[in-house]
Amino acid sequence: MTHSDCLLQACQAEIRKPLVDLGVSEYSIVLTIDSLVDTENEISSGQASDLLSADLTLFKQIALDLRRSFPTHRTLMGDRPEAIEGQAKLFRVLTAFARYNPQIGYVQGMSYIAAVLLMILSEEEAFWALVALLEKPKYLSELFDATLTKIQHQALIFHHLLKHRKPLLFQHLETLGVSSVHFIMQWFLTLFTSLPCWDSVLAIWDLIMLHGLQAVFRTGLTIILLLESRIMNMSEEAAVLPVLLRVPVDVSQHRVLIPALWNTDVQEWEINCMNRLVLEEAIGGQDEEKVNKESTKDCTSSLSHGQQDEKPSQEVGRSTSKKAVPGSSTKNVFTRLLKVAQHYLLESGKYSVPAKRSPALVRLPKTRISTSFTQAQGRTRRSSSRRSQNSTLGEVKKEQLFSQDSDAGAAEDRHVPLNERNFIPCPKTASQVQESQLI
């Protein structure tokens, strides 16, 4: 006998004792619901001991859900021996799990999941498969808890996802008074086992086993997209809700739903962004409640102590307006979504903000340009000054030559040869001077 067998048998043994005390059995639990209700009423009125109150509430809730879980399936329907045994197995798995993990306990809708597992696996295998499915983060650990807080949170995430993906459809549902929470909780709690086409349910479960909670959001969005045109033509809430709670066969059949499911994609970063939006709204709502309480206290104190100075009241008003900003309903959802997406990408390392240049580095090219330009200006000025000097020297030399030529009777003007590198006039040799004088 393995350790897992001991744990399962220990949980079942703990359940059998209160069943014996109540005078019922797992094989007759469905037939004794009325007696369980009477015993609960006696306990609440003080006519009986309340030692079994918690177990009695658990037994009654599971027994009620046994009647609703696949009432048309042959292993759970009617009073045949096969159906009675199937109901007893389902009762033992659910009660053993509630005792094994009291933090989750039993949640309404869990009976559908356990029933599907029992259709495929043995009783012990179904129990441990249920444990892995509801406890491991890879699967649905963020979906079930005793207070239904997690499922409500995930429903709000899907609410924002639908608003982001299909704003027109979302606005139409809001106009009709239909919130996504009204139908998405049933889909998520039962893992879409309420769909009429069983082959589609098994294909969806395969995807959930592979991708976990992300596949749950993907399936819900796919069904909404397939029903979009039909819902947009409806104008009453009474017509929309039945279609969403009981998805039509022409939409849920395998050849329609599963190809659409493969073509619909929901990224993990989208779910994380919507999750941050839900958390931000929750924090904003708490801030608004605190601000309202503080303002009420301020008003009460001002009335009790008489008139107050205007400056403190103005400061309180300013602080109130500042605190109310995060929870303001007029805040742009898409701006917040963009900020959340950037924050998620920064955390995951998929995006990096370009580093800002230091002021010294930014000014460096300008300094170099200005320096080179100044140097060029200096060289230009020096060359121009040299040219002016050369021209001056040339004029002096010309005047000397003109005077010499006038004395000799020559009027020919000659250019002074210059050095091309530094523009300094080259001196004449003695022979050149003599030749010029002879000419």
ABEGO torsion letter per residue (X at the ends): XBAAAAAAAAAAAAAAAAAAAAGBBAAAAAAAAAAAAAAAAAAAAGABBAAAAAAAAAAAAAAAAAAABGAABAAABEABAAAAAAAAAAAAAAAAAAAABAAAEBBBGAAAAAAAAAAABBAAAAAAAAAAAAABAABAAAABBAAGAAAAAAAAAAAAAAAAABAAAAAAAAAAGBBAAAAAAAAAAAGGAABABAAAAAAAAAAAAAAEAAAAAAAAAAAAAAAAAAAAABABAAAAAAAAABBBAAAABAAAAAAAAAABBBBAAAAAAAAAAAAAAAAAAAAAAAAAAAAAAAAAAAAAAEBBBAAAAAAAAAAAAAAAAAABAABBAAAAAAAAAAAAAAAAGABBBBBBBBAAAAAAAAAAAAAAAAAAAAAAAAAAAAAAAAAAAAAAAAAAAAAAAAAAGBABBBBBBBBAAAGBBBBBBAAAAAAAAAX
